[in-house]
Amino acid sequence: MNELKIIAVVTLKEEFKEDILKALHNVVDATRKEEGNISYELHENISNPLEMNILEVWKSQDAIDSHNAATHFNDFVKAIEGKVDGLKIDVIRKIY
């Protein structure tokens, strides 16, 4: 299997935390139903509660591409626009 993993780090602006958490919950719930998704987990950094980490596992790059085109993902992107201090996304694969 050629699984790909994504580590997405979203740093929230404090005044928008509740709004963004709601948007995160919505995108997580919808994404978990996608055929190409193996797992999709939301984590909070214990040393910085404004930093959310999304740990994703996908069956393939095609599955990621489908996710990126999905309505629920694009709704999430719009919902967080201007409400975050940072966003970092790394796509990784296991080599050993």
C-alpha positions in Angstrom: 0.0 0.0 0.0 1.3 3.5 -0.9 -0.3 5.3 2.0 0.5 9.0 2.4 0.3 10.9 5.6 -0.3 14.5 6.2 0.7 16.6 9.3 -1.2 19.9 9.2 -0.6 22.4 11.9 -3.1 25.3 12.2 -2.3 28.1 14.6 -5.5 29.9 15.6 -6.1 33.5 16.5 -7.4 33.4 20.0 -10.5 35.5 19.3 -11.6 33.0 16.7 -10.8 29.7 18.5 -14.4 28.6 19.1 -15.4 29.3 15.4 -12.4 27.5 14.1 -12.9 24.5 16.4 -16.4 24.2 15.1 -15.1 24.3 11.5 -12.5 21.7 12.4 -15.0 19.4 13.9 -17.2 19.7 10.8 -14.3 18.9 8.4 -13.0 16.0 10.5 -16.4 14.4 10.6 -17.0 14.7 6.9 -13.5 13.7 5.9 -13.6 10.5 7.9 -16.5 9.4 5.6 -14.3 9.8 2.4 -13.5 6.5 0.7 -9.8 7.3 0.3 -9.3 8.3 4.0 -7.8 5.8 6.4 -7.8 8.1 9.4 -8.2 11.8 10.2 -7.5 13.0 13.8 -7.6 16.4 15.4 -5.1 17.1 18.2 -4.4 20.1 20.4 -0.8 20.9 21.3 -0.7 20.7 25.1 2.0 23.4 25.3 0.1 25.8 23.0 -3.7 25.4 23.0 -4.0 27.7 20.0 -2.1 25.1 17.9 -4.1 22.3 16.3 -2.6 19.4 14.6 -4.4 17.3 12.1 -2.9 13.8 11.5 -4.2 12.3 8.3 -3.6 9.0 6.6 -4.7 8.5 2.9 -4.8 5.6 0.5 -3.1 7.6 -2.3 -2.4 11.0 -3.8 -5.6 10.7 -5.8 -7.5 10.4 -2.5 -5.8 13.5 -1.2 -6.7 15.3 -4.4 -10.3 14.3 -4.1 -10.3 15.5 -0.5 -8.9 18.9 -1.6 -11.7 19.3 -4.1 -14.4 18.2 -1.7 -17.1 20.8 -0.7 -16.6 20.2 3.0 -12.8 20.9 2.7 -13.3 24.0 0.7 -16.0 25.2 3.2 -13.4 24.7 5.9 -10.7 26.7 4.0 -13.2 29.6 3.6 -14.3 29.4 7.3 -10.7 29.8 8.6 -9.6 32.5 6.2 -8.2 35.5 8.1 -8.7 33.6 11.4 -5.4 31.8 11.7 -1.9 33.0 12.5 -0.3 30.1 10.6 -0.9 27.0 8.6 1.8 24.4 7.8 1.1 21.2 5.8 3.5 18.4 5.2 2.8 15.4 3.1 5.0 12.5 4.2 5.4 8.8 3.4 7.0 6.0 5.4 10.4 4.9 4.0 11.5 2.5 6.8 
